Amino acid sequence: MPDLSFLLLQTLNGLASASSLFIIAAGLTIVFGVTRIVNFAHGSFYMLGAYFAVTLIPRLFDIDRSFPIFFAGVLLAALGVGLIGVLMELVLLRRIYRVPELFQLLATFGVVLAVEDLVLKIWGPLDILGPRAPGLRHAVEILGHRFPAYELFMIAMGPLVLGLLWLLMHKTRFGVLVRAATQDREMVGALGVNQALLFTGTLFLGAFLAGLGGALQTPKLAANPHMDISIIAEAFVVTVVGGMGSVPGAFLAALIIGQLQAFGILIFPKITLVLVFLLMALVLVLRPWGLLGRPEAGHGRVVLPEGILGLKPFGPAERILTGGLALILVLLPWVGDSYLTKVVIEVLCFALAAFSLNFLIGNGGLVSFGHAAYFGLGAYGAGLLVTRLGVPMEPALLATPVIAGLGAALFGFFVVRLSGIYLAMLTLAFAQITYAVAFQWVEVTGGDNGVVGVWPSRWAASREVYYYIVLLVSAAAILVLRRSIYAPFGYTLRGARDSVVRADAIGIDVRTHRWVAFTVAGAAAGLAGGLFAFAKGSIDPTLISIPMSIDFLVMILVGGIQTVLGPLIGAAFFHSIKDFFMPLTFYWRLLLGLAIIAIVLVFPRGIVGGFESVKARVSRAGARQGGERAGA
Amino acid sequence: MSTGAGAILEIDHVDAAYGQAQILFGVSLNLKRGETVALMGRNGAGKSTTLKAVMGLVPARGRAVRFAGHDILGLAPYRIARLGLGYVPEDRRIFTDLTVYENLEVGAKAAIGNGRAAWTPDRLFSIFPNLAEMRGRRASQMSGGEQQMLTIARTLMGNPEAVLLDEPSEGLAPVIVEQMAEAVQRMKAEGIAVLLSEQNLYFAAAVADRSYIIEKGAIRHEGSMAEIQANAALREAYLSV
């Protein structure tokens, strides 16, 4: 049993990390409240704040090495980030306030990718440690323990920022408008408030806070190019637990999570990450809109992407196209070289995963941001069965949909109780839990390095044979999923997607249908993951990471989520582009990020969707002409 | 249809649609300065959609919507509001997290410069004494009737020349309906033109000078309130349920 003074110290540590979490999350929650955009790039703002600080403060120290100069440097860095937030609002966000949330999320993730590469280009890949704050470099004696003075300063910063924000929100017109817009921004506009200015101001404030959080971290944590993703997941948790849009909620949640981390590390040193996300899952299940949030009002309602609309059986053209494609796939190992075969194997795995994701999103209206969890569960299931237990490939592959399906059933049980943005955040949280387990449970999963030696059975070892296995299995799985989209089960899901209330009213058990759909999609993604693991011969945590989930989303977005076959085309297109460009350039993330943004801005219906709308426009124009002629 | 002279608001053949579903089919009507006009019709006839289309809250097309000499069709709602057109939504849409006073603050805009005394919270409190008593209270802790008063006061804070008032009497207790009627008459006394959508013939008759009847997204009749009250066939066809 640790003594009391040690517990006190741990509490102080928790308070210090709560402060910095709160400062960052407050910005995220304010921006979400007003714009209804979940801004992935908030993590990039935080990272930029840190880089600005480590660049700026040493130069300012040439003037005078003092605490006021240090603090001025921190504020300047935050100010600079605030201006970048303004830029992002003017150039990007302003154009996407009306597009479905899924696309908004993706567009802001495009910014994340682009900023990451720019940071690498400007500051290089190495960590940069910031100067320590003059006057706060010493340690303070507390009950016989030494405690860094800077941490005490951080503990004070949280409540200070909360107080200043409270004043801003209650004593200025800007703040009152922000609070009003958080509740009903359309009404604020109808009362004569120029929302554009309000939104720009809000982005400035949000980015400023993220930058402030990043700059304040620099004496403790070196600026590094990975700090964006690691912080954004935590900031999401804080805002979601506190209630999205609620600043006091973010403060409360940061306090709880700070303590959970401080003490969790004593009790369960291996699973601190898991604890945080478990807390989030628990809070969302008990209070689906967070501790101090409020249920979505009708006016700020969630806009779902269009999803699969008028289903029709294939016409002759589509039949010929699909048949031709199938023929090419069957003949591929004879016509293509070995490298092409490898790429197409990967494409097929991703195609199945993407198809299963669109089964959820386009068909079910369940926007999952963590589909990589189930892909990863399948991959790890197969990999660990083969390498740790010596199970042969065939039963291991058969086990993958079961393992991933069980995982999806467990997570899905909670997920289907939510809707909209909270649902998306919960899927993200579950994916992060899965990621954390794979990352931290080193003895079993191999941690960061993963596991190698996941090879197929001897008879299937040649690339050509394995290719046919993948082709057969993924095609069969896709056909089963496709069949269920056209079956009453699929119609029911689409009915519930378009109106839960009406589906409920005619006696459909929406939750159970969605739960089954979530489980089925998870199982299919797991199968894809298993196939992928044997193709690569190894597994590692990137298969479960946020970028992997985003890749799947981009695939279905590129293909077009309102079509049944879009995801397959999207997977092929995306993976071949990535495979082609990644070795050629150091800036593939920048290119990918810009491409995602471009797609959201100019091509929101995807390749197949875009093709279909052109087709529809042409045929409408034709019909109109015909009508006029008939009338004349 | 009477047009033009002295009209502050003129809706000229306006269509509106939610997605694929067209709601309004060539709606035309006008509102003269200082006049109170009722837009009457059954549930789903297109009353609220007409007001929202004018305010820019639903996508609308057509020849024009003219307000105080500007064509406002297609403008953003905040620009329309700044020209001096106020909007009171049917479901009130009070900012329940804000205090009564803060709700008024959100509505505040500079006066258009028409020589009339600008609205201030104090002036509004003298008309709505209930609100004065709870100026510091959160709007979520108000009754429905009080919220309805607040939503009107909030719109008046913008110093409008004309107000679109959506279903002011809906779902209110009779005594509150009476207060609402007084509030509308007060606006008229202040020289503010009011276009209100209404199902309740008695309420409309108590406040309005003229009325339009809308059915299935098109104007079917225009006339004085007295005329509609006298015409049983008209009421039977378009208003009774």
Interface residues (C-beta under 8 A of the other chain):
Chain A: R173 V176 L177 R179 A180 T182 Q183 D184 E186 M187 V188 G189 A190 L191 G192 V193 N194 Q195 H299
Chain B: M55 L57 A76 P77 Y78 A81 R82 Y87 P89 R93 F95 T96 D97 L98 E102 N103 E105 V106 G107 K109 R154 T155 G158
